[in-house]
Amino acid sequence: MKISYVLWNKTGKGRKVPEGQSWQWIHEVEDEHQMANVFKRLKKTIRECRLALVNLHIEQRDCSDEMLERATFAYKGPILYDESISPKRIMHVHEDTFETQDAETA
């Protein structure tokens, strides 16, 4: 299943995305646990880096409504939907990559 979103540094105060730019992330997740981790990291990044969340899309083909609700509970913030905001950079991430890196560094 895929989760895609854009982080936009509209204020110029953020650190992760350059001032005035928007970057897109596309995550490949396998299960509810990975989806919940994406939303927890997303919430933390938005708060710490002062970014706006734009155009959040979740491919729900293999996801029940109950699973989606539980996983997205970690992020309860404003989402801006604006198709005129185009990302300057696009990152594709497969979630087990993070789990492997965490295990190797521990």
C-alpha positions in Angstrom: 0.0 0.0 0.0 1.2 3.5 -0.7 1.2 6.7 1.4 2.2 9.9 -0.4 2.3 13.5 0.9 4.1 16.8 0.4 5.9 18.8 3.0 6.0 22.5 2.3 8.2 25.1 3.9 5.9 28.1 3.4 7.2 30.1 6.4 10.9 29.8 5.7 11.6 28.7 9.2 11.9 24.9 8.5 15.1 23.0 8.3 14.3 19.8 6.4 12.9 21.4 3.2 14.4 24.6 1.8 12.5 27.9 2.2 9.5 28.2 -0.2 10.0 24.6 -1.6 7.8 21.5 -1.3 9.1 18.0 -1.4 7.1 14.8 -1.8 7.5 11.5 -0.1 6.0 8.2 -1.3 6.1 5.4 1.2 5.5 1.7 0.4 4.1 0.1 3.6 3.4 -3.5 4.2 1.1 -3.4 7.3 -0.7 -1.3 9.9 2.4 -1.1 12.1 4.6 0.4 9.3 1.7 2.8 8.4 1.5 4.0 12.0 5.2 4.5 12.2 5.1 6.7 9.0 2.4 8.9 10.6 4.3 9.2 14.0 7.5 10.3 12.2 5.5 12.6 10.0 4.0 14.4 12.9 7.4 14.8 14.6 9.0 16.1 11.4 6.2 18.6 10.8 6.4 19.9 14.4 10.2 20.1 14.7 10.8 21.5 11.2 7.8 23.8 11.0 6.4 22.4 7.8 2.9 22.2 6.3 1.4 18.9 5.2 0.0 19.1 1.7 -1.9 16.6 -0.4 -1.9 13.5 1.8 -3.1 10.5 -0.2 -3.4 6.9 1.1 -3.9 4.0 -1.4 -6.5 2.0 0.4 -6.7 -1.0 -1.9 -5.4 -3.5 0.7 -6.5 -1.5 3.8 -9.7 -1.7 5.8 -11.3 1.4 7.1 -10.6 0.3 10.7 -6.9 -0.3 10.0 -6.6 3.1 8.3 -8.3 4.9 11.2 -6.0 3.2 13.8 -2.9 3.9 11.8 -3.7 7.6 11.0 -4.6 8.3 14.7 -1.0 9.2 15.3 -1.3 12.3 13.1 -4.2 14.6 13.9 -3.1 17.9 12.3 -4.2 20.2 9.5 -3.8 19.0 5.9 -3.8 21.4 3.0 -5.1 20.1 -0.4 -3.8 22.3 -3.2 -3.0 20.7 -6.6 -1.1 23.9 -7.6 1.7 23.1 -5.1 4.2 21.0 -7.1 7.1 19.2 -5.4 10.7 20.2 -6.3 11.9 16.8 -5.1 10.3 13.3 -4.8 11.5 10.6 -2.5 10.4 6.9 -2.7 10.8 5.0 0.5 10.1 1.3 1.3 9.4 1.1 5.0 11.3 -2.1 5.8 14.4 -0.1 4.9 14.0 1.9 8.1 13.5 -1.2 10.2 16.6 -2.7 8.8 18.7 0.4 9.4 17.4 0.7 13.0 18.3 -3.0 13.7 21.8 -2.5 12.2 22.6 0.5 14.3 21.4 -1.0 17.5 
